[in-house]
Amino acid sequence: MANNPIKYNADQNRADIWRRNWEVMKPFVHFGFKAMALIGGTLISIIKLLPLLAPQKHEAPKKETRIIKI
């Protein structure tokens, strides 16, 4: 039957249990690290773009307000 849980054998070495658990969880751990790296790279690129997207506060050139009468 496919739904039988693995029975605990008291004679098994603890290292064997850890190794078997690691083999089962390895794909999930690798996926988690890759997902964190992708999210981190995206956040870094967004932070780099923020100063470029912010409105630039340059002083407008002052217009001459003098009136010249001829």
Residue pairs with C-beta under 8 A, 6 or more apart in sequence:
none
